[in-house]
Every structure is written in structure tokens, then in C-alpha cells.
Amino acid sequence: MRSMRTKTDGTSFPLRHGVVLGLVAAGILALSALADVSGAVAGERPLPPQELRQLFPGQFRAQVKGYDVRFVATRDGRIKGFYGGFTDEGRWSLRGNRLCIMLKDWLDGKTTCSAVHRSRGSSWYLARGIRFRRM
């Protein structure tokens, strides 16, 4: 990770002062490295491509390692994440039945792809262990 982060007001701060943000970023990275078993364990099928296209773009609330993170995915493939006073931005795309996301800082510019599964009986979705839903 880079040693500096940017707050929404444009000011930068050293990473060591952003411990919680570091935990969120570490959670995203760790969950991205896991095998994609979120729906396989429950016996659920991944969302088909047409359902993913109905879900994205949009505004989402995600839970990463117990922290609430808000994401806005726009039609032009951009995505912006918000946690507290911190933001990150990147790109999103759909590849078949997989959602792919690249975030400049929180994912170190790496693209991760995952099948998306609907959590049974709720409005939540799961992708590589990260829970999210439309706002």
C-alpha cells in the first residue's frame, strides 16, 4: 500500500494515522484472495449476467470486516468508495457472471473478480465474503 491516503477534503495523511482505514483495506485484500465459496457453501448459484446488469450500476452499502463502506458505481464503469472521511476510486466491470472491481488505493490498483450470490431471504448479496446491498 502507499504510505499516504487522501481524505474527502483533499488533505493527505500518513497511513499509520489511518489504522481503521488500513483494516478496511486489509479486509478487502484478504477477502479478495479467498476462494470464491460464498454461494457454493450455501448451494446457491451465482447471479446470471442479466441479473448482474440489473444490479449494477448503483449505490451500495457494503460490510467489510465489520465496517460499513459505501460504494457508488456509475454507468461509465467508475466506482468510488467512501469510509468515514476517506475515499478511493477505480473501475468496475461485468465479465460474464462475475463482478470485477479495481480500487486505486484499497486494492493497490489490482482488479479482483468474483461471482455474486444473493443471500437467501434478504436484500444482501455476497461476493468473496463481502456483504453488500443496494441503497
Summary of the structure (lengths in Angstrom):
residues: 135
radius of gyration: 14.6
end to end distance: 29.2
largest distance: 45.8
contacts: 376
relative contact order: 0.21
helix: 19%
strand: 43%
